[in-house]
Amino acid sequence: MSRWKPDARGRLEKAAMELYNDKGFDATTVAEIAARAGVTERTFYRHFADKREVLFQPNALADVLAKATATAAGPLAPLEVIAHALTEAAPVFEDRAELIRQRQAVIAANPELQERELAKLASLVATLAHALRERGLEPTTAALAAEIGIAAFKVAFERWIDGPDRQPLAPLIRETLDATGHLTAPAGPAVATDDGSLPG
């Protein structure tokens, strides 16, 4: 084993994502992750309980959402509070963009991991709903706003992951939440413009 190097956790995470994408999650072993990161298996288990936890490790997102919801200037409409909280949380993703894109590719290829991801999103809904209730919002309204907010975030996140032009996440979150305002407007017939395209 080579001499000690700093940031074993970060190197383990990077090695795991590379192997999961190269070999597949199921075919990758902890021993392979540790070897690629240049550490022992014992070191791996000091940082992660198992290879799945590399994908679903605790992060600051829930705390950021709760704090941003609590400290949002008032009075604001519930979805404005949600928009503030989600855009405040955007740097949690943008600071680790490449690893997060690798992570999502692994999850997309594994139905069992997709279930775990949905459970994680549900926990974020609960975090936001609780924070909104703490602001004095009635429970049903808080729950509905949180569900809409996380659904909008999921759409924006997918646009960010898949977008070829690598747009920042925060504006995509805002655009997607703004689009929810059109959901209660009457849907008129789509009328083509002179050049045959639909109006945007």
Secondary structure, DSSP 8 states (H G I E B T S, - for coil): -----S-HHHHHHHHHHHHHHHH-TTT--HHHHHHHHTS-HHHHHHH-SSTTTTTS---SHHHHHHHHHHHS-SS--HHHHHHHHHHHHHHHHHTTHHHHHHHHHHHHT-HHHHHHHHHHHHHHHHHHHHHHHHTT--HHHHHHHHHHHHHHHHHHHHHHHH-TT---HHHHHHHHHHHGGGGGS--------TTS----
